[in-house]
Amino acid sequence: MEDKVIARLVETVMADYEKGRDIDRLDLFSQPDREQVLDIIRKLLIIVFPGYYRDGVYKFFSDRNRVSVLMEDVIFNLRRQVRIALAFDEKNAGNSEAEQEEKAEALCVSFFERLPQVRALLATDVEATYEGDPAARDVAEVILSYPGLHATCINRMAHELYLLGVPVIPRMMTEYAHGATGIDIHPGATIGKYFMIDHGTGVVIGETAEIGEHVKIYQGVTIGALSTRGGQSLRGVKRHPTIEDRVTIYSGASILGGETVIGHDAVIGSNVFITSSVKPGTRVSVSTQELEYKNDSEASFKA
């Protein structure tokens, strides 16, 4: 292709950037770096599970040195990404660079101070997942290979950043987990102890969902909003259900609506569609479904 053709095409695209739309921004460094955020996630996983994840082939004199090096690296890079996110967010646009730097550092300190309680929650998730799945051979298999635990781990860390008011980054973290596992949990969702997602593909948990303790859900479950037609006017409104303690939700179930409460010890069967509250201890299942069997040598019949 001739240089003049390439030059003409470049000018065509550059002219398109001048239309003033959100997609036309050219400041490459005005928003957090996705690759840096993913690197932070990987290193946080090592800090959270120090005996299971490893960083390259480096050897350290002591565990303290190993954790110290990792934490220094994560704190430095997370602080930088948080500062960029604060500058990117319109709510903080009026703050000076020094104020944003100071706030970013304070947020990182608060996040790491909360990390022990995140690990305490994850210890219960590991226990619930191992005890809840007879196919699990040992705890290491659960930690290293189960997508439900992987998504839950990232979500619990992102949730703390969300509660601290960090813009953009919590959602980047959970959307990475979404892409990696097929499990979509908004960082705003509140999830209690001993949480288990079995299999997990296709699970959706919305921003204002509240989930109690000892809850187990299977693949394809949606804990979502009844309607989002109101768009941005619904921001801050509770749109997603409350799931109380010791509830089991089987595959394909959809539970929708901010006023919907699934009472403690309820069992929600596969493929049900729920838009109103369920009393504690209730078992909900589909009873009208018919199966039709056909065979070349026999007449068809329904069951």
C-alpha positions in Angstrom: 0.0 0.0 0.0 1.3 3.4 -0.9 2.4 5.9 1.8 -0.1 8.5 0.6 -3.0 6.0 1.0 -1.9 5.3 4.6 -1.5 9.0 5.3 -5.1 9.6 4.0 -6.5 6.8 6.1 -4.7 8.2 9.2 -6.2 11.6 8.6 -9.6 10.1 8.2 -9.4 8.4 11.6 -7.8 11.5 13.3 -10.6 13.6 12.0 -13.1 11.2 13.5 -11.4 11.7 16.9 -12.4 15.4 16.8 -16.2 14.8 17.3 -16.0 15.3 21.1 -17.6 12.0 22.1 -16.5 9.9 25.1 -14.8 7.4 22.8 -12.7 10.2 21.3 -10.4 10.8 24.4 -6.8 10.7 23.4 -5.1 11.1 26.9 -3.8 7.6 27.3 -2.6 8.1 30.8 -5.7 9.7 32.3 -7.3 6.4 33.4 -6.0 3.3 35.3 -3.8 0.8 33.4 -5.7 -2.5 33.0 -2.5 -4.6 32.8 -1.2 -2.9 36.0 -4.4 -3.7 37.8 -4.2 -7.4 36.6 -0.6 -7.6 37.9 -1.8 -6.2 41.3 -4.5 -8.9 41.4 -2.0 -11.6 40.8 0.3 -10.3 43.5 -2.5 -9.9 46.0 -3.5 -13.5 45.4 0.1 -14.5 46.5 -0.3 -12.3 49.6 -3.7 -13.8 50.4 -2.7 -17.4 49.8 1.1 -17.3 50.5 1.5 -21.1 50.4 -0.3 -21.7 47.2 0.6 -19.0 44.6 4.1 -18.1 43.7 5.9 -15.2 42.0 8.3 -16.4 39.4 11.3 -18.5 40.6 12.6 -16.0 43.1 14.0 -17.4 46.4 13.8 -15.4 49.7 15.7 -15.7 52.9 12.5 -15.7 54.9 8.7 -15.5 54.5 8.8 -12.0 56.0 11.2 -10.8 53.3 9.0 -12.4 50.6 5.8 -10.8 51.8 7.5 -7.5 52.5 8.8 -7.3 48.9 5.4 -8.2 47.5 3.5 -5.8 49.6 5.9 -2.9 48.8 5.5 -3.6 45.1 1.6 -3.8 45.4 1.3 -0.8 47.6 3.5 1.3 45.2 1.6 0.3 42.1 -1.9 0.3 43.7 -1.3 3.8 45.1 -0.3 5.0 41.6 -3.4 3.4 40.0 -5.7 4.7 42.7 -4.3 8.2 42.3 -5.0 8.0 38.5 -8.5 6.7 39.2 -9.2 9.6 41.6 -8.0 12.1 39.0 -10.1 10.3 36.4 -13.2 10.5 38.6 -15.3 13.7 38.3 -15.9 13.8 42.0 -12.2 14.4 42.7 -11.4 16.5 39.7 -11.1 19.7 41.8 -8.5 18.3 44.1 -4.8 19.1 43.6 -2.3 16.5 42.5 -0.8 16.5 46.1 -4.3 16.0 47.6 -5.0 13.1 45.3 -1.6 11.5 46.1 -2.3 11.9 49.8 -5.8 10.4 49.5 -4.5 7.5 47.3 -1.9 6.6 50.0 -4.5 6.7 52.8 -6.9 4.5 50.7 -4.1 1.9 50.1 -3.2 1.9 53.8 -6.9 1.4 54.7 -7.2 -1.4 52.2 -4.2 -3.4 53.5 -5.4 -2.9 57.1 -8.6 -4.7 56.0 -6.7 -7.5 54.3 -6.6 -9.8 57.4 -10.4 -9.7 57.7 -10.7 -10.4 54.0 -8.5 -13.5 54.5 -10.7 -14.5 57.5 -13.7 -14.5 55.2 -11.9 -16.4 52.5 -10.9 -19.0 55.0 -14.6 -19.7 55.6 -15.2 -19.7 51.8 -12.5 -22.3 51.3 -14.0 -24.5 54.1 -17.5 -24.2 52.7 -16.3 -25.1 49.2 -14.3 -28.0 50.3 -16.9 -29.4 52.6 -19.7 -28.7 50.1 -18.1 -30.6 47.2 -17.5 -34.4 47.5 -15.5 -34.2 44.3 -12.8 -32.0 46.0 -9.8 -34.0 46.8 -8.1 -31.5 49.1 -8.0 -27.8 50.0 -5.1 -27.1 47.6 -7.3 -28.3 44.7 -10.1 -25.9 45.8 -7.8 -22.9 46.1 -5.8 -23.5 43.0 -8.5 -24.6 40.6 -12.0 -23.7 41.6 -13.4 -20.8 39.6 -16.1 -20.0 42.2 -13.5 -19.4 44.9 -11.2 -17.5 42.5 -14.1 -15.1 41.6 -15.1 -14.8 45.3 -11.6 -14.0 46.4 -11.1 -11.2 43.8 -14.6 -9.9 44.6 -13.9 -9.7 48.4 -10.8 -7.6 47.7 -12.6 -5.4 45.2 -15.5 -5.0 47.6 -13.2 -3.4 50.2 -11.8 -1.0 47.6 -15.4 -0.3 46.6 -16.4 0.5 50.2 -13.5 2.8 50.5 -14.8 4.8 47.5 -12.0 3.9 45.0 -13.4 4.6 41.5 -13.1 2.3 38.5 -10.5 -0.2 39.9 -12.9 -2.5 41.9 -15.0 -3.0 38.7 -11.9 -3.6 36.6 -10.9 -6.3 39.1 -14.3 -8.1 39.1 -14.7 -7.9 35.4 -11.3 -9.6 35.1 -12.7 -12.3 37.3 -15.8 -12.4 35.1 -13.8 -12.9 32.0 -11.6 -15.6 33.6 -14.3 -17.6 35.3 -17.7 -16.7 33.7 -18.8 -15.5 37.2 -20.1 -11.9 37.3 -20.2 -10.4 40.8 -20.4 -6.7 41.2 -18.0 -5.3 43.8 -20.8 -3.6 45.6 -22.5 -6.9 46.5 -22.5 -7.8 50.2 -21.6 -11.4 50.8 -21.5 -13.2 54.2 -19.2 -15.9 55.5 -19.0 -19.5 54.2 -20.0 -18.6 50.7 -19.8 -21.2 48.0 -20.3 -21.0 44.2 -20.3 -24.5 42.7 -19.2 -24.8 39.0 -20.1 -21.1 38.6 -20.3 -20.4 34.9 -23.0 -17.9 34.2 -23.6 -16.7 37.8 -24.6 -13.0 38.0 -24.8 -11.2 41.3 -25.8 -7.5 41.2 -24.5 -4.4 42.9 -27.0 -4.1 45.7 -27.5 -7.8 46.4 -27.1 -8.9 50.0 -26.2 -12.5 50.7 -26.1 -14.0 54.1 -23.9 -16.7 55.6 -23.6 -20.4 54.5 -25.2 -19.7 51.1 -24.5 -22.0 48.2 -25.3 -21.3 44.6 -24.8 -23.3 41.4 -24.1 -22.4 37.8 -26.4 -20.1 35.8 -27.9 -18.4 38.9 -28.9 -14.7 38.5 -29.4 -12.6 41.6 -30.4 -9.5 39.6 -32.6 -6.4 39.1 -36.2 -6.7 38.1 -35.9 -3.9 35.7 -33.2 -1.4 34.7 -35.3 0.8 32.4 -34.8 3.7 34.7 -31.1 3.7 33.8 -28.9 6.2 35.8 -32.0 7.4 37.8 -31.8 4.0 39.7 -28.2 4.6 40.9 -28.1 4.1 44.7 -31.5 2.4 44.8 -31.6 -1.2 46.1 -32.4 -3.1 42.9 -31.2 -6.7 43.8 -32.5 -9.3 46.2 -31.5 -10.2 49.7 -30.6 -13.8 50.3 -30.7 -14.8 54.0 -28.5 -17.4 55.8 -28.2 -21.1 54.8 -30.0 -20.7 51.4 -29.2 -23.1 48.5 -30.0 -21.9 45.0 -29.7 -24.5 42.2 -28.7 -24.0 38.6 -30.5 -21.7 36.3 -32.6 -20.0 38.9 -33.4 -16.3 38.5 -34.1 -14.2 41.6 -34.9 -10.6 40.8 -35.9 -7.3 42.5 -34.7 -5.1 45.3 -37.7 -6.0 47.6 -37.3 -9.7 47.1 -36.1 -11.5 50.2 -35.3 -15.3 50.2 -35.8 -16.4 53.8 -33.2 -18.4 55.7 -32.9 -22.1 55.1 -34.9 -21.9 51.8 -34.1 -24.1 48.9 -34.6 -22.6 45.4 -34.8 -25.3 42.7 -33.4 -25.2 39.2 -34.8 -22.9 36.5 -37.3 -21.1 38.7 -38.1 -17.4 38.2 -38.7 -15.5 41.4 -39.8 -11.9 41.7 -41.4 -11.9 45.2 -40.2 -12.9 48.6 -40.0 -16.5 49.8 -40.6 -17.4 53.4 -37.9 -19.1 55.5 -37.5 -22.8 55.1 -39.5 -22.9 51.8 -38.6 -25.2 49.0 -39.4 -23.7 45.5 -39.4 -25.8 42.4 -41.0 -26.0 38.9 -43.9 -28.4 38.8 -45.5 -27.8 35.4 -42.6 -28.7 33.1 -43.3 -31.7 30.8 -40.7 -33.9 29.1 -41.6 -35.4 25.7 -39.8 -38.7 24.7 -39.7 -39.8 21.1 -38.3 -43.1 19.7 -38.4 -44.4 16.2 -39.7 -47.8 17.3 -42.2 -46.6 19.9 -45.0 -44.0 20.2 -44.0 -40.8 21.8 -45.1 -40.1 25.4 -44.9 -37.3 27.9 -43.7 -37.4 31.5 
